[in-house]
């Protein structure tokens, strides 16, 4: 179980599922548009759909070709050859809402595309953390992270960034990336915390197990988030 944050720092959440097979994508986009029309009224053909026209699905790069969007909550669905993503933009709803959107869209997609087992599943949360006060401070004011490098080099650094991969046996891998400072659209100093949990080809994955995997992935990400964010900021978000 996870606590609900009253002021989430998420600037984008992405659930991505890649497949190794399925019916021709030329049959998928139109069928998905009809199925999602009432719940995702906005429809967009992306430039790569035109650029990749005529290329067989198995040779096409895994990129989104079409986009479906709704405003409440702010969710967009993207489809392409062997690809489905469900993205949430601010303001992030509670995970129960996001999970319901993911599973509903996945159900429609599997009916249409008839895919086999996924070759990669991923859940990613990109967070932008605002400082605790008027002064930006250093990275320790935002994240429980410390960075060191040779003393003979210039100090302090203009920017720091790091990425670590953490294995979770039988579930997947968490890619935890941090960078500081970053800038908000309003020009404010912030720290970025990118949490990407995924499971790739090589591990057998039954699509029927996806709802359970999704919950486990979310719980692992939330634990990593609360373990990494500075306590003062975390309490402010709660």
C-alpha beads as a LAMMPS data file, in Angstrom:
LAMMPS data file: protein, C-alpha beads

238 atoms
237 bonds

1 atom types
1 bond types

-500.0 500.0 xlo xhi
-500.0 500.0 ylo yhi
-500.0 500.0 zlo zhi

Masses

1 110.0

Atoms # bond

1 1 1 0.000 0.000 0.000
2 1 1 1.175 3.528 -0.735
3 1 1 0.170 6.909 0.643
4 1 1 -1.549 9.358 -1.681
5 1 1 0.409 12.550 -2.293
6 1 1 -1.686 15.711 -2.285
7 1 1 0.882 17.555 -4.402
8 1 1 2.511 14.994 -6.732
9 1 1 5.744 16.013 -8.453
10 1 1 5.056 13.907 -11.571
11 1 1 5.439 15.712 -14.890
12 1 1 4.779 12.545 -16.905
13 1 1 3.949 8.895 -16.261
14 1 1 4.337 6.344 -19.038
15 1 1 3.230 2.735 -19.302
16 1 1 4.784 1.129 -22.377
17 1 1 4.155 -2.367 -23.708
18 1 1 6.027 -3.778 -26.701
19 1 1 4.999 -6.928 -28.524
20 1 1 6.793 -9.322 -30.822
21 1 1 3.863 -10.054 -33.105
22 1 1 0.251 -9.274 -33.933
23 1 1 -2.044 -8.575 -36.849
24 1 1 -0.963 -6.021 -39.466
25 1 1 -0.828 -2.562 -37.913
26 1 1 -2.778 -1.230 -40.895
27 1 1 -5.815 -2.891 -39.270
28 1 1 -5.110 -1.635 -35.762
29 1 1 -5.209 2.174 -35.899
30 1 1 -8.689 2.489 -37.434
31 1 1 -10.151 -0.137 -35.156
32 1 1 -8.650 1.536 -32.074
33 1 1 -10.025 4.888 -33.177
34 1 1 -13.528 3.467 -33.308
35 1 1 -13.179 1.731 -29.945
36 1 1 -11.692 4.766 -28.164
37 1 1 -13.728 7.478 -29.887
38 1 1 -16.139 8.058 -26.981
39 1 1 -13.521 8.059 -24.211
40 1 1 -10.558 9.513 -26.153
41 1 1 -12.142 12.012 -28.557
42 1 1 -8.936 13.657 -29.831
43 1 1 -7.119 11.750 -32.585
44 1 1 -3.787 12.564 -34.222
45 1 1 -1.740 10.958 -36.985
46 1 1 1.938 11.373 -36.113
47 1 1 4.590 12.188 -38.765
48 1 1 6.244 8.773 -38.502
49 1 1 3.006 7.116 -39.618
50 1 1 3.439 8.808 -43.006
51 1 1 7.199 8.295 -43.145
52 1 1 6.891 4.559 -42.418
53 1 1 3.970 3.907 -44.767
54 1 1 4.579 0.777 -46.803
55 1 1 7.281 -0.606 -44.498
56 1 1 6.394 -4.080 -43.160
57 1 1 5.565 -4.165 -39.450
58 1 1 8.454 -6.469 -38.634
59 1 1 10.924 -4.038 -40.254
60 1 1 9.437 -0.837 -38.827
61 1 1 11.111 0.771 -35.800
62 1 1 9.060 0.662 -32.623
63 1 1 7.637 4.177 -32.656
64 1 1 4.142 5.577 -32.031
65 1 1 2.168 6.307 -35.220
66 1 1 -1.173 7.467 -33.804
67 1 1 -2.279 9.316 -30.693
68 1 1 -5.601 9.352 -28.835
69 1 1 -6.253 11.848 -26.044
70 1 1 -8.694 12.825 -23.327
71 1 1 -8.610 15.832 -21.003
72 1 1 -10.033 14.481 -17.726
73 1 1 -7.819 12.903 -16.603
74 1 1 -5.080 14.216 -18.901
75 1 1 -4.245 10.907 -20.604
76 1 1 -2.950 10.143 -24.067
77 1 1 -2.728 6.739 -25.731
78 1 1 -0.175 6.031 -28.459
79 1 1 -0.111 3.064 -30.808
80 1 1 2.332 1.865 -33.422
81 1 1 3.552 -1.403 -34.902
82 1 1 3.895 -3.768 -31.921
83 1 1 3.602 -0.842 -29.500
84 1 1 1.119 0.557 -26.983
85 1 1 1.742 3.383 -24.522
86 1 1 -0.573 5.071 -22.031
87 1 1 0.795 8.404 -20.804
88 1 1 -0.457 10.733 -18.081
89 1 1 0.423 14.433 -18.029
90 1 1 -0.226 16.860 -15.167
91 1 1 -2.211 16.810 -13.101
92 1 1 -1.540 13.181 -12.190
93 1 1 -4.575 11.345 -10.785
94 1 1 -4.276 8.648 -8.145
95 1 1 -2.725 5.382 -9.317
96 1 1 -6.074 3.594 -9.127
97 1 1 -7.360 5.916 -11.872
98 1 1 -4.246 5.499 -14.010
99 1 1 -4.259 1.725 -13.559
100 1 1 -7.893 1.528 -14.673
101 1 1 -7.081 3.544 -17.815
102 1 1 -4.111 1.290 -18.618
103 1 1 -6.042 -1.948 -18.242
104 1 1 -9.093 -0.681 -20.156
105 1 1 -6.998 0.478 -23.125
106 1 1 -4.875 -2.683 -23.068
107 1 1 -8.048 -4.763 -23.213
108 1 1 -9.198 -2.884 -26.323
109 1 1 -5.764 -3.176 -27.917
110 1 1 -5.421 -6.918 -27.363
111 1 1 -8.872 -7.489 -28.866
112 1 1 -7.864 -5.572 -31.986
113 1 1 -4.168 -6.372 -32.432
114 1 1 -4.221 -9.995 -31.201
115 1 1 -0.639 -9.694 -29.917
116 1 1 1.345 -12.486 -28.395
117 1 1 3.263 -12.191 -25.165
118 1 1 4.965 -8.846 -24.522
119 1 1 8.687 -8.613 -25.180
120 1 1 8.979 -5.576 -22.897
121 1 1 6.730 -3.973 -20.290
122 1 1 7.589 -0.761 -18.516
123 1 1 6.206 1.762 -16.058
124 1 1 7.998 5.095 -15.777
125 1 1 7.507 8.162 -13.599
126 1 1 9.372 11.408 -14.318
127 1 1 9.346 13.779 -11.353
128 1 1 10.424 17.394 -11.099
129 1 1 11.083 18.489 -7.527
130 1 1 10.866 22.117 -6.510
131 1 1 13.157 23.474 -3.820
132 1 1 12.107 23.786 -0.172
133 1 1 12.681 27.534 -0.062
134 1 1 13.430 30.620 -2.114
135 1 1 17.114 29.746 -2.537
136 1 1 17.889 26.757 -4.816
137 1 1 20.399 25.163 -2.435
138 1 1 22.245 22.000 -3.476
139 1 1 21.080 18.557 -4.515
140 1 1 20.893 17.344 -0.900
141 1 1 18.031 19.817 -0.394
142 1 1 16.008 17.820 -2.927
143 1 1 17.287 14.259 -2.934
144 1 1 19.059 11.921 -0.554
145 1 1 22.008 11.742 -2.944
146 1 1 25.656 12.668 -2.682
147 1 1 28.155 12.969 -5.533
148 1 1 31.926 13.033 -5.367
149 1 1 34.677 13.330 -7.972
150 1 1 38.415 14.083 -7.961
151 1 1 39.386 17.130 -5.925
152 1 1 41.770 18.342 -8.637
153 1 1 38.850 19.075 -10.947
154 1 1 36.808 22.282 -10.864
155 1 1 34.391 22.626 -7.946
156 1 1 31.471 23.015 -7.598
157 1 1 29.994 21.334 -10.698
158 1 1 27.630 23.195 -12.993
159 1 1 25.337 20.162 -13.183
160 1 1 25.291 16.592 -11.872
161 1 1 23.558 13.546 -13.297
162 1 1 23.662 9.837 -12.481
163 1 1 21.816 6.631 -13.345
164 1 1 21.828 3.302 -11.540
165 1 1 20.152 -0.013 -12.402
166 1 1 18.649 -1.953 -9.505
167 1 1 17.522 -5.575 -10.088
168 1 1 14.358 -6.967 -8.490
169 1 1 14.481 -10.731 -8.831
170 1 1 11.557 -12.168 -10.776
171 1 1 9.908 -8.759 -11.308
172 1 1 12.223 -6.548 -13.347
173 1 1 14.806 -3.778 -13.178
174 1 1 14.525 -0.247 -11.825
175 1 1 16.502 2.431 -13.667
176 1 1 16.847 5.346 -11.232
177 1 1 18.209 8.548 -12.750
178 1 1 18.720 11.923 -11.091
179 1 1 19.880 15.274 -12.416
180 1 1 20.398 18.671 -10.801
181 1 1 19.803 21.456 -11.495
182 1 1 17.011 21.330 -14.054
183 1 1 14.584 24.086 -14.965
184 1 1 10.812 24.192 -14.803
185 1 1 8.852 25.821 -17.662
186 1 1 8.569 28.865 -15.390
187 1 1 12.374 29.044 -15.091
188 1 1 12.565 27.790 -11.511
189 1 1 15.406 25.573 -10.336
190 1 1 14.388 21.964 -9.719
191 1 1 15.776 18.446 -9.445
192 1 1 14.677 15.671 -11.791
193 1 1 14.036 12.152 -10.520
194 1 1 13.323 9.620 -13.277
195 1 1 12.111 6.178 -12.127
196 1 1 11.743 3.604 -14.920
197 1 1 10.780 0.047 -13.971
198 1 1 10.798 -2.510 -16.789
199 1 1 10.952 -6.154 -17.711
200 1 1 12.517 -7.123 -21.022
201 1 1 12.591 -10.015 -23.450
202 1 1 14.387 -13.027 -22.066
203 1 1 11.996 -13.435 -19.173
204 1 1 8.790 -15.265 -20.020
205 1 1 5.851 -12.970 -19.477
206 1 1 2.205 -13.962 -19.596
207 1 1 -0.006 -11.001 -20.479
208 1 1 -2.607 -12.344 -18.038
209 1 1 -0.114 -11.537 -15.249
210 1 1 0.253 -7.926 -16.357
211 1 1 -2.218 -6.404 -13.817
212 1 1 -0.264 -7.962 -10.943
213 1 1 3.063 -6.898 -12.461
214 1 1 1.760 -3.346 -12.911
215 1 1 0.824 -3.096 -9.240
216 1 1 4.181 -4.513 -8.144
217 1 1 6.046 -2.111 -10.456
218 1 1 4.145 0.860 -9.068
219 1 1 4.819 -0.152 -5.463
220 1 1 8.552 -0.554 -6.165
221 1 1 8.676 2.854 -7.863
222 1 1 6.824 4.498 -4.984
223 1 1 9.198 2.941 -2.460
224 1 1 12.174 4.203 -4.465
225 1 1 10.594 7.663 -4.663
226 1 1 9.977 7.984 -0.934
227 1 1 13.439 6.593 -0.197
228 1 1 15.164 9.111 -2.476
229 1 1 13.307 12.402 -2.012
230 1 1 14.458 14.651 0.822
231 1 1 12.206 14.295 3.848
232 1 1 11.202 17.974 3.968
233 1 1 9.986 17.892 0.370
234 1 1 8.202 14.592 0.874
235 1 1 6.282 15.905 3.847
236 1 1 5.336 19.004 1.859
237 1 1 3.870 16.833 -0.922
238 1 1 1.904 14.759 1.572

Bonds

1 1 1 2
2 1 2 3
3 1 3 4
4 1 4 5
5 1 5 6
6 1 6 7
7 1 7 8
8 1 8 9
9 1 9 10
10 1 10 11
11 1 11 12
12 1 12 13
13 1 13 14
14 1 14 15
15 1 15 16
16 1 16 17
17 1 17 18
18 1 18 19
19 1 19 20
20 1 20 21
21 1 21 22
22 1 22 23
23 1 23 24
24 1 24 25
25 1 25 26
26 1 26 27
27 1 27 28
28 1 28 29
29 1 29 30
30 1 30 31
31 1 31 32
32 1 32 33
33 1 33 34
34 1 34 35
35 1 35 36
36 1 36 37
37 1 37 38
38 1 38 39
39 1 39 40
40 1 40 41
41 1 41 42
42 1 42 43
43 1 43 44
44 1 44 45
45 1 45 46
46 1 46 47
47 1 47 48
48 1 48 49
49 1 49 50
50 1 50 51
51 1 51 52
52 1 52 53
53 1 53 54
54 1 54 55
55 1 55 56
56 1 56 57
57 1 57 58
58 1 58 59
59 1 59 60
60 1 60 61
61 1 61 62
62 1 62 63
63 1 63 64
64 1 64 65
65 1 65 66
66 1 66 67
67 1 67 68
68 1 68 69
69 1 69 70
70 1 70 71
71 1 71 72
72 1 72 73
73 1 73 74
74 1 74 75
75 1 75 76
76 1 76 77
77 1 77 78
78 1 78 79
79 1 79 80
80 1 80 81
81 1 81 82
82 1 82 83
83 1 83 84
84 1 84 85
85 1 85 86
86 1 86 87
87 1 87 88
88 1 88 89
89 1 89 90
90 1 90 91
91 1 91 92
92 1 92 93
93 1 93 94
94 1 94 95
95 1 95 96
96 1 96 97
97 1 97 98
98 1 98 99
99 1 99 100
100 1 100 101
101 1 101 102
102 1 102 103
103 1 103 104
104 1 104 105
105 1 105 106
106 1 106 107
107 1 107 108
108 1 108 109
109 1 109 110
110 1 110 111
111 1 111 112
112 1 112 113
113 1 113 114
114 1 114 115
115 1 115 116
116 1 116 117
117 1 117 118
118 1 118 119
119 1 119 120
120 1 120 121
121 1 121 122
122 1 122 123
123 1 123 124
124 1 124 125
125 1 125 126
126 1 126 127
127 1 127 128
128 1 128 129
129 1 129 130
130 1 130 131
131 1 131 132
132 1 132 133
133 1 133 134
134 1 134 135
135 1 135 136
136 1 136 137
137 1 137 138
138 1 138 139
139 1 139 140
140 1 140 141
141 1 141 142
142 1 142 143
143 1 143 144
144 1 144 145
145 1 145 146
146 1 146 147
147 1 147 148
148 1 148 149
149 1 149 150
150 1 150 151
151 1 151 152
152 1 152 153
153 1 153 154
154 1 154 155
155 1 155 156
156 1 156 157
157 1 157 158
158 1 158 159
159 1 159 160
160 1 160 161
161 1 161 162
162 1 162 163
163 1 163 164
164 1 164 165
165 1 165 166
166 1 166 167
167 1 167 168
168 1 168 169
169 1 169 170
170 1 170 171
171 1 171 172
172 1 172 173
173 1 173 174
174 1 174 175
175 1 175 176
176 1 176 177
177 1 177 178
178 1 178 179
179 1 179 180
180 1 180 181
181 1 181 182
182 1 182 183
183 1 183 184
184 1 184 185
185 1 185 186
186 1 186 187
187 1 187 188
188 1 188 189
189 1 189 190
190 1 190 191
191 1 191 192
192 1 192 193
193 1 193 194
194 1 194 195
195 1 195 196
196 1 196 197
197 1 197 198
198 1 198 199
199 1 199 200
200 1 200 201
201 1 201 202
202 1 202 203
203 1 203 204
204 1 204 205
205 1 205 206
206 1 206 207
207 1 207 208
208 1 208 209
209 1 209 210
210 1 210 211
211 1 211 212
212 1 212 213
213 1 213 214
214 1 214 215
215 1 215 216
216 1 216 217
217 1 217 218
218 1 218 219
219 1 219 220
220 1 220 221
221 1 221 222
222 1 222 223
223 1 223 224
224 1 224 225
225 1 225 226
226 1 226 227
227 1 227 228
228 1 228 229
229 1 229 230
230 1 230 231
231 1 231 232
232 1 232 233
233 1 233 234
234 1 234 235
235 1 235 236
236 1 236 237
237 1 237 238
